[in-house]
Amino acid sequence: MKDALGQVIYVGKARNLKQRLSSYFSAPGPLNLKTGILVQKTATFETIITQTEKEALILESNLIKRYRPRYNVILKDDKQYPSLRLDAKTDFPHLAIARKIEKNNDLYFGPYASSRDVRRTLNIINRTFKLRKCKTRDFKNRLRPCLNHQMNFCLAPCCNKVSKAAYGKIVKEVVLFLKGRTPKLIHQIKDEMESAAITKDYENAAVLRDRMFALQKTLEKQVALTTDFMDRDIIAVARAPELSLVLVMIVRGGYLIETRQFGFAEVISTDAEMISTFIRQYYEKVHVVPKEILVPLDIEDGILIEQWLEGIKKEKVRLLRPQRGEKARLIEIAQQNAENTLRERISQIASDMDFLVRLQGRLKMKKIPRRIECFDNSHISGQEPVAAMAVFEDGRPNKSACRRYRIKTVDKQDDYACMYEILKRRFTAKDARMPYPDLLIVDGGKGHLNIADTVIRELNIDMEFTMIGIAKKDEKQGEVQDKIYVLNQSNPINFGREGDLLLFLQRVRDEAHRLAITFFRRRQRKASVRSALDAIPGVGKKRKGVLLKNFGSITKIKAATFQELCRAPGMNPKVAAAIQAYFAANK
């Protein structure tokens, strides 16, 4: 379904399209609010006929990923959720947090619901199993053990303090732990401890004992849900007019490992359609598909989804809707958790909306500031000038909507000219397709605010939004807080007892400042690398990347000996000599 601008707003499939569309456009009774809005916005249809239902299932998923329609179930990008990556290609693997899942031979575990969860898991593993912490680049060049080894947090494989076989055995234990096989792992370690004690290897037995106790302490925090010790996920759905929520309860070896919640604001699908779409998106991203997935409803495409899941897992997967017994009890537990989580989220949304209504009143705005955009510049003496736009929606940062800009028309230090350029670019060309903000913030005082007003007037934009400037306090003048300026008012706004509103605006400004600074530093690093290596004969883009990956920095490349440069992948004596000659001439 497409709107008047040709934007795809909903993608759906059915064996009988006429019947499916009739449920929206020829329904006998009144439509719910979201479906009614969809019907009003739909201007045209586009249909695609497939040979089989399985093809339709796959095509629907691909189209949702491609167009990200407003009224479909859409999981956030994988990068938002951290995972743990084990670099299995090396002899001595190490565990690290990864946000991007790459198609390689590494092992990935997760994704986890939050950064806090993944870091807590990593800390448990670091304390219990003592894998190496250093990156592969540092590991290869290390000559003596690091501080982690001295603190008994690392086995120091960099200096041959542990054999490859012994380290590999510990890595297998880590994999068991991350797959939720903690009871099996405890039993395995206990057997090894008793064997070590029998052979009077008391030192090793003590190490195994400590590891076993640490794992038992971790296991105590996990809830035993089933007696069959099987891996399964339990899915539940809870809905309210303003929000829909899908909850996944993850059970491994009979123990509840964690729950994950996913909220969707404008979904019009039925519960069964919602679960079907969710399963296809969710299990495409996770790295462990269980043997059983319990759902609260019959799903029309259940058999097709089972076949699709079997293609991922490479073994049989069952999609079940239990009616009675222990599995039905698991569905009830998941449903209770989903409804409780939904209530908490709705309460938080109401609290956020109340906050925005107060902000609207204090700034005397026409609309509630549901979308806020803040602009900031960054440079050093006019060099490599950049800018950034931070976006907050419903009081929360929306990182996917943020923008970073390279300043193109200003070649000297001029904050006003930079602000003029980025605002003009924001409201023209590609960025003009984004929705207008309800509140536009510029980092600066009255001068920057007047620049914003000039841009809006020049572009003849109908001013439906409010503009403010935020200026830092002048401690020399005895000011104790930042100042908020509005157009045609000489004095800053007095927030009185509502200081939390000012703190929020400062937080928005700080996010824009952070985006601009990080972008500026990235540009600056690229410029320094470009100036240091690109002028050397024989060093192209590929060789430059190899040198930086091998040595880690320009400083280390400068300090490398001729022999060390020659040993780098893809290098030869002629290029190594050219590198040394260049740095010798440019000390």
C-alpha positions in Angstrom: 0.0 0.0 0.0 1.4 3.4 -1.0 0.5 6.9 0.1 -0.1 10.0 -2.2 3.7 10.6 -2.4 4.3 7.0 -3.6 5.9 6.0 -0.2 5.3 2.3 0.8 3.4 2.4 4.1 2.4 -1.2 4.4 3.4 -4.6 3.0 1.2 -7.7 3.4 0.7 -11.1 1.7 -2.2 -13.5 1.5 -3.5 -16.5 -0.5 -6.6 -14.4 -1.2 -5.7 -10.8 -1.7 -9.2 -9.7 -2.3 -10.4 -11.1 1.0 -7.4 -9.7 2.8 -7.9 -6.1 1.5 -11.7 -6.4 2.1 -10.9 -6.7 5.8 -9.4 -3.2 5.6 -11.5 -1.4 3.0 -14.9 -3.1 3.1 -15.1 -4.1 6.8 -18.8 -4.2 8.0 -18.0 -2.6 11.4 -15.9 0.5 12.4 -12.1 0.2 12.0 -9.7 0.6 14.8 -7.8 3.9 14.9 -4.6 2.8 13.3 -6.3 0.8 10.5 -8.6 3.7 9.8 -5.5 6.0 9.4 -3.9 3.5 7.1 -7.0 3.3 4.9 -7.2 7.1 4.7 -3.5 7.4 3.8 -3.5 4.6 1.1 -3.7 6.1 -2.4 -2.5 3.2 -4.6 -1.8 -0.5 -4.4 0.9 -2.6 -6.0 0.6 -6.3 -6.2 3.1 -9.0 -7.0 2.1 -12.6 -7.8 4.4 -15.4 -6.7 4.5 -19.1 -7.6 4.3 -20.5 -4.1 3.4 -19.4 -0.6 7.0 -19.8 0.5 8.1 -17.3 -2.2 5.5 -14.9 -0.9 6.8 -15.3 2.7 10.3 -14.5 1.6 9.3 -11.7 -0.6 7.2 -10.0 2.1 10.3 -10.1 4.5 12.6 -8.7 1.8 10.2 -5.8 1.0 9.7 -4.9 4.7 13.5 -4.8 5.1 13.8 -2.7 1.9 11.0 -0.1 2.5 10.7 -0.2 6.3 6.9 0.6 6.0 5.4 2.6 8.9 2.6 0.2 9.7 4.6 -3.1 9.6 6.4 -4.9 12.4 10.0 -3.7 12.0 12.8 -4.8 14.4 15.6 -2.2 14.9 18.8 -2.6 13.1 21.1 -5.4 14.4 23.8 -2.7 15.2 21.6 -1.4 18.0 21.9 -4.6 20.0 25.3 -5.7 21.2 26.6 -9.3 20.8 29.7 -11.2 22.0 32.1 -12.2 19.3 34.7 -15.0 19.7 37.4 -14.8 17.1 37.5 -18.5 16.4 40.1 -18.2 13.6 43.0 -17.6 16.0 44.9 -20.1 18.1 44.1 -18.1 21.3 40.6 -16.6 20.8 39.4 -13.7 22.8 35.9 -12.4 23.5 34.8 -8.9 22.6 31.6 -6.9 22.3 30.4 -6.5 18.7 27.6 -4.4 17.3 28.0 -5.4 13.7 27.5 -9.0 12.7 29.9 -10.0 9.9 29.7 -13.0 7.7 32.9 -14.8 8.8 33.9 -17.8 10.8 33.8 -16.1 14.1 31.2 -17.2 16.7 28.6 -14.7 17.8 26.4 -14.9 20.9 23.4 -12.7 21.4 22.3 -10.1 20.6 21.7 -8.9 24.2 18.9 -6.7 25.2 21.2 -3.9 26.4 24.9 -2.9 26.8 24.6 -3.4 30.5 23.6 -7.1 30.0 26.4 -7.9 27.6 29.0 -6.2 29.8 27.8 -8.1 32.9 28.1 -11.4 31.0 31.6 -10.4 29.7 32.7 -9.5 33.3 31.5 -12.9 34.6 33.5 -14.7 31.8 36.6 -12.5 32.4 36.6 -13.3 36.1 35.8 -17.0 35.7 37.6 -18.2 32.6 40.5 -15.6 32.3 40.7 -15.4 28.5 43.0 -12.8 27.0 41.7 -9.3 27.0 44.1 -7.6 24.5 43.3 -7.1 20.8 44.9 -9.4 18.3 47.2 -6.7 17.0 48.6 -6.1 20.5 48.6 -9.8 21.3 51.0 -10.5 18.4 53.5 -7.8 19.4 53.5 -8.2 23.2 56.8 -9.2 24.8 55.7 -9.7 28.4 52.5 -10.3 30.2 50.2 -7.4 30.9 48.6 -6.1 34.1 45.6 -8.4 33.7 47.9 -11.5 34.1 49.5 -10.0 37.2 46.0 -9.5 38.6 45.1 -13.1 37.8 42.5 -12.1 35.2 44.4 -13.5 32.2 46.3 -16.7 31.4 48.9 -14.8 29.3 48.9 -16.9 26.1 50.9 -14.0 24.6 54.0 -15.2 26.4 53.3 -18.9 26.3 52.1 -19.1 29.9 49.4 -21.6 28.8 49.4 -24.2 26.0 47.2 -24.0 23.0 45.4 -27.2 24.0 44.7 -26.0 27.6 43.5 -22.6 26.3 41.3 -24.3 23.7 39.6 -26.4 26.4 38.7 -23.2 28.3 37.3 -21.7 25.2 35.0 -24.7 24.8 33.8 -24.1 28.3 33.1 -20.4 27.5 31.1 -21.5 24.5 29.0 -23.9 26.7 28.4 -21.1 29.2 27.3 -18.7 26.5 25.0 -21.3 25.0 23.2 -21.7 28.4 24.7 -25.1 29.2 25.8 -24.0 32.7 24.6 -27.1 34.5 26.4 -29.4 32.1 29.5 -27.3 32.4 29.4 -27.4 36.2 29.2 -31.2 36.1 32.1 -31.4 33.7 34.3 -29.1 35.8 33.4 -31.0 38.9 34.6 -34.3 37.3 37.8 -32.7 36.3 38.4 -31.2 39.8 37.9 -34.6 41.4 40.3 -36.2 38.9 42.9 -33.6 39.6 42.5 -34.2 43.4 42.9 -37.9 42.9 46.2 -37.4 41.1 47.3 -34.9 43.8 47.3 -32.0 41.3 45.9 -29.8 44.1 46.8 -26.5 42.5 44.8 -27.3 39.3 42.0 -28.7 41.5 41.8 -25.4 43.4 41.5 -23.4 40.2 38.7 -25.7 39.0 36.9 -25.5 42.3 36.9 -21.7 42.2 35.6 -21.8 38.6 32.8 -24.3 39.6 31.8 -22.1 42.6 31.6 -19.0 40.4 29.4 -20.8 37.9 27.1 -22.2 40.6 26.7 -18.7 41.9 25.7 -17.6 38.5 23.3 -20.5 38.1 21.6 -19.6 41.4 20.4 -16.4 39.8 18.7 -18.3 36.9 15.2 -19.7 37.3 14.5 -23.4 36.5 11.3 -23.5 34.4 11.2 -27.0 33.0 12.2 -30.5 34.0 13.0 -31.7 30.5 16.2 -29.5 30.2 15.3 -28.6 26.6 16.2 -25.4 24.7 13.1 -23.4 23.7 11.9 -19.8 23.2 8.5 -18.7 24.4 6.8 -15.8 22.6 4.0 -13.6 24.0 2.2 -10.6 22.7 0.6 -7.7 24.6 -1.2 -4.8 23.0 -2.6 -1.4 23.9 -3.9 1.4 21.6 -0.7 3.3 21.8 1.8 0.4 21.8 2.2 -3.3 20.9 4.9 -5.5 22.6 6.4 -8.8 21.7 8.3 -10.6 24.5 10.7 -13.5 24.0 11.5 -15.7 27.1 14.7 -17.6 26.4 15.1 -21.0 28.1 18.3 -23.0 27.8 18.7 -26.4 29.4 15.5 -25.8 31.3 16.7 -22.6 32.9 15.4 -19.1 32.1 18.4 -17.2 30.8 16.8 -13.8 29.9 13.8 -12.1 28.5 13.8 -9.7 25.5 11.1 -7.1 24.8 10.4 -5.4 21.5 7.9 -2.5 21.2 6.1 -1.4 18.1 4.1 1.8 17.9 1.9 1.8 14.8 1.4 -1.9 13.9 -2.0 -2.7 12.3 -1.4 -6.5 11.9 -3.4 -9.1 13.9 -1.5 -10.8 16.8 -0.9 -13.9 14.6 0.4 -11.8 11.7 2.6 -9.9 14.1 4.1 -13.0 15.6 4.8 -14.4 12.1 6.6 -11.3 10.9 8.5 -11.0 14.2 9.8 -14.6 14.1 11.2 -14.1 10.5 13.0 -10.9 11.5 14.2 -12.0 14.9 15.6 -15.4 14.1 17.4 -14.0 11.0 19.5 -11.9 13.5 20.1 -14.2 16.5 22.8 -16.9 16.4 21.0 -19.7 18.2 17.7 -21.1 17.0 16.2 -23.4 19.6 14.6 -26.7 18.8 11.2 -25.5 20.0 9.4 -22.1 19.8 6.2 -21.8 21.8 3.6 -19.3 20.5 0.2 -18.3 22.0 -1.7 -18.5 18.7 -2.1 -20.6 15.6 -0.1 -19.0 12.8 -1.3 -19.4 9.3 2.2 -19.8 7.9 3.4 -22.1 10.7 4.6 -24.9 8.5 6.4 -22.6 6.1 8.1 -20.8 9.0 9.2 -24.1 10.4 10.8 -25.0 7.1 12.5 -21.6 7.0 13.9 -22.0 10.5 15.1 -25.5 9.7 17.1 -23.9 6.8 18.8 -21.6 9.4 19.4 -24.2 12.1 20.1 -27.1 9.7 18.0 -29.4 11.8 14.3 -29.8 12.7 12.6 -26.9 14.5 9.1 -27.1 15.9 6.6 -24.2 16.2 4.1 -25.2 18.8 0.9 -23.7 20.3 0.5 -25.7 23.6 -3.1 -26.1 25.0 -2.4 -27.7 28.3 0.4 -28.9 30.6 3.8 -27.5 31.4 4.3 -25.8 28.1 1.0 -24.0 28.3 2.1 -22.8 31.8 5.2 -21.3 30.1 3.0 -19.4 27.7 1.0 -18.0 30.7 4.3 -16.9 32.4 5.5 -15.2 29.2 2.1 -13.5 28.8 2.1 -12.1 32.3 5.6 -10.7 31.8 4.6 -9.2 28.5 1.5 -7.5 30.0 3.5 -6.2 32.9 6.3 -4.8 30.7 3.7 -3.2 28.4 2.1 -1.4 31.5 5.5 -0.1 32.5 6.3 1.2 29.0 3.0 2.9 28.7 3.5 4.5 32.1 6.9 5.8 30.9 5.4 7.1 27.7 2.8 9.0 29.6 5.4 10.4 31.9 7.5 11.5 28.9 4.5 13.1 27.2 3.6 15.0 30.4 7.2 16.3 30.4 6.9 17.5 26.8 3.6 19.2 27.5 5.3 21.2 30.3 8.1 22.1 27.9 5.5 23.2 25.4 4.0 25.5 28.0 7.3 27.0 29.1 8.4 27.8 25.6 4.9 28.9 24.6 4.8 26.6 21.6 1.9 25.8 19.3 2.6 22.1 19.2 4.0 19.5 21.6 7.7 19.1 20.8 7.6 15.5 19.8 10.4 15.9 17.3 13.3 18.1 18.4 16.4 18.9 16.2 19.5 20.5 17.5 22.4 21.8 15.4 26.1 22.4 16.4 29.4 23.2 14.5 32.9 22.0 15.3 36.3 23.0 14.0 39.7 24.2 15.2 40.6 27.6 13.8 38.4 27.0 10.8 40.2 23.7 9.8 38.1 20.7 8.8 34.8 22.4 9.8 31.9 20.0 10.3 28.4 20.1 11.9 25.9 17.7 13.3 22.1 17.5 13.8 20.9 15.5 16.9 17.3 14.3 16.8 15.1 13.5 19.8 11.6 12.0 19.3 9.1 11.8 22.2 11.9 12.8 24.6 14.3 10.1 23.5 17.4 10.3 21.1 16.7 8.9 17.7 20.2 8.0 16.5 19.2 6.7 13.1 17.7 10.2 12.3 20.8 12.1 13.2 22.9 13.8 10.4 26.5 14.8 10.1 27.6 17.5 7.7 30.9 18.5 6.1 31.0 22.3 5.7 31.5 22.9 1.9 31.2 26.7 1.4 33.0 28.2 4.4 36.9 28.1 4.3 37.5 30.3 7.3 36.5 30.5 11.0 32.9 31.7 10.8 30.3 30.0 13.0 27.4 32.1 11.6 28.3 31.1 8.0 28.6 27.4 9.0 25.2 27.5 10.7 23.7 29.2 7.7 25.0 26.5 5.4 23.9 23.4 7.4 20.4 24.8 8.1 19.9 25.6 4.4 21.0 22.1 3.5 18.7 20.7 6.2 15.6 22.3 4.6 16.5 21.7 1.0 17.6 18.8 -1.2 17.5 15.3 0.4 17.1 16.3 4.0 14.0 18.3 3.2 12.1 15.0 2.8 12.5 14.4 6.6 9.6 15.7 8.7 10.0 19.2 10.1 10.9 19.5 13.7 8.4 20.8 16.3 11.3 22.4 18.1 14.5 23.6 16.4 17.5 24.3 18.6 20.8 26.0 17.5 23.8 25.9 19.8 24.6 29.6 20.3 23.0 32.8 21.3 20.9 35.5 19.6 23.2 35.7 16.6 22.9 32.0 15.7 19.1 32.2 16.3 18.8 35.1 13.9 20.7 33.1 11.3 18.2 30.3 11.7 15.4 32.8 11.3 17.0 34.2 8.1 17.2 30.7 6.5 13.6 29.9 7.3 12.5 33.3 5.8 14.7 32.9 2.6 13.2 29.4 2.0 9.6 30.6 2.6 9.0 27.8 5.0 5.7 28.0 6.8 6.8 28.4 10.4 4.9 25.7 12.2 7.7 25.0 14.5 9.5 26.9 17.3 13.1 28.0 17.2 15.4 28.6 20.2 19.1 29.2 20.8 21.0 27.8 23.7 24.0 29.7 25.0 26.5 28.7 27.6 26.6 30.5 30.9 29.2 33.4 31.3 30.7 32.7 34.7 32.6 36.0 34.5 29.3 37.8 34.5 28.1 35.7 37.5 25.7 33.6 35.5 24.9 30.2 37.1 23.1 28.4 34.2 22.9 28.2 30.4 20.5 30.6 28.7 17.6 29.8 26.3 16.7 32.5 23.8 13.6 32.8 21.6 13.0 35.1 18.7 12.0 38.8 19.3 12.8 38.5 23.1 15.9 40.1 24.5 16.0 38.3 27.8 16.5 34.5 28.1 13.7 32.4 29.4 13.3 32.0 33.1 12.6 28.3 34.0 12.0 29.0 37.7 11.3 25.7 39.5 11.2 23.8 36.3 15.0 23.4 36.0 14.5 19.8 34.7 13.3 21.4 31.4 16.5 23.3 31.1 18.6 20.2 31.9 16.7 18.3 29.1 17.5 21.1 26.6 21.2 21.0 27.7 21.2 17.2 27.2 19.9 17.7 23.6 22.5 20.3 23.0 25.2 18.0 24.4 24.2 15.2 22.1 24.6 17.5 19.1 27.9 18.6 20.4 29.1 15.0 20.9 28.1 14.1 17.3 29.9 17.1 15.9 33.1 16.6 18.0 33.3 12.8 17.2 32.8 13.5 13.4 35.4 16.3 13.5 37.9 14.0 15.2 37.3 11.2 12.7 37.8 13.7 9.8 41.0 15.0 11.5 42.4 11.5 12.0 41.7 10.7 8.3 43.4 13.9 7.3 46.5 13.1 9.4 46.7 9.6 8.0 46.3 10.9 4.4 49.1 13.5 4.8 51.5 11.1 6.4 51.2 8.1 4.1 49.7 9.1 0.8 52.8 11.1 -0.3 55.0 8.0 -0.1 55.7 6.3 -3.5 54.4 2.8 -3.6 52.0 3.2 -0.7 48.4 3.0 -2.1 45.1 2.6 -0.4 45.4 -1.2 0.2 49.0 -1.0 1.4 48.2 1.9 3.7 45.4 -0.2 5.3 47.8 -3.2 5.8 50.4 -1.0 7.4 47.9 0.6 9.8 46.4 -2.7 10.7 49.8 -4.3 11.3 51.4 -1.5 13.3 48.4 0.2 14.7 49.4 3.8 14.3 51.5 6.3 12.3 53.8 6.7 15.3 54.6 2.9 15.3 55.2 2.9 11.6 57.7 5.7 12.0 59.4 3.8 14.8 59.5 0.5 12.9 62.9 -0.9 11.7 63.6 -1.7 8.1 63.3 -5.4 8.9 59.9 -5.0 10.6 58.6 -3.0 7.7 59.7 -5.7 5.3 58.0 -8.4 7.3 54.6 -6.7 7.0 52.2 -8.4 4.6 52.5 -7.2 1.0 55.6 -5.2 1.7 59.0 -5.3 -0.2 62.4 -3.8 0.5 61.9 -1.0 -2.0 58.7 0.3 -0.4 60.1 -0.2 3.1 63.1 2.0 2.2 60.8 4.6 0.7 58.8 4.8 3.9 61.9 5.2 6.1 63.3 7.8 3.7 60.0 9.8 3.8 59.8 9.9 7.6 63.5 10.7 7.9 63.1 13.7 5.6 59.9 14.9 7.4 60.9 14.7 11.1 
